[in-house]
Amino acid sequence: MPSSQSEIAPVLFVGAGPGDPDLLTLRAARALAAADIVLHDRLVGPGVLALAGPQATLIAVGKEGFGPSTPQTEIIALILAFARAGRRVLRLKGGDCGIFGRLDEETGPLAEAGIGYEIVPGITASVAAAAAIGQSLTRRGRNTGLRILTGHDAEGFADQDWRALAQPGQVAAIYMGKKAARFVQGRLMMHGGDPATEVTVVENASLPHQRIVATTLAALPGCLEDVAGPAVILLGLAPRAAALALPELKEALS
Ligand code: SAH
């Protein structure tokens, strides 16, 4: 029998961060330990999932890159069914749920069904990527704003304000940008972007197999050919030399 509305615990939407379990919030870790049902994106790694309690049932949903995906309607149906059955449901998404995470597509039906929800913020991939290269995403005198872009939207390559982005000193973090890189490069150069603009690709940010590729706008598409994992393209940022020495430094300190 379905529980009455009053017994339904709020569904938690939890940001799992960029991959390294150390970058989870304490709130996320506690929520994971207490959840009955964890519906997680395939991108969320085993280190984070290991923090779920022994009572938890883990269910992989969502998509991985351009691979197979669970239809959004099915994910919503699962969330609703488990919540109505009185289970503590935790929806775990990579990075922060509110950045290219289709959050509203899942919270909307909950609100319509009269089921409460809470959002636990997470460290988004671009923030981890900037940290990996020792850079600040904003800097006085360089950029007064930061753009968070997707290479793709539902219709294909995502359109942006290319003229503004092509201006010197702009910083943008491009998610899901691998396939769109040539398109982005073309649009920026068409709008006067300097081919020598610094660009850094950070693959698997925060994970042991993290990789940093420093390049330029002119050379960007060619650099991405062997980037297989999730990657953020940081437009307008080059790695700081000191940051590249960090892995060795970390090793020395451990
Ligand atoms: N909600 C997530 C983004 C989901 S979209 C967040 O806030 O980070 C998926 C895209 O995120 C990937 O295509 C990639 O561009 C980026 N991404 C996710 N994890 C990443 C990681 N560890 N390193 C680099 N990019 C990552």
Boltz pocket constraint, residues with backbone or C-beta under 6 A from the ligand:
constraints:
  - pocket:
      binder: B
      contacts: [[A, 17], [A, 18], [A, 19], [A, 93], [A, 94], [A, 95], [A, 96], [A, 97], [A, 98], [A, 99], [A, 100], [A, 101], [A, 123], [A, 124], [A, 125], [A, 126], [A, 129], [A, 174], [A, 175], [A, 176], [A, 177], [A, 202], [A, 203], [A, 204], [A, 205], [A, 206], [A, 207], [A, 230], [A, 231], [A, 232], [A, 233]]
      max_distance: 6.0
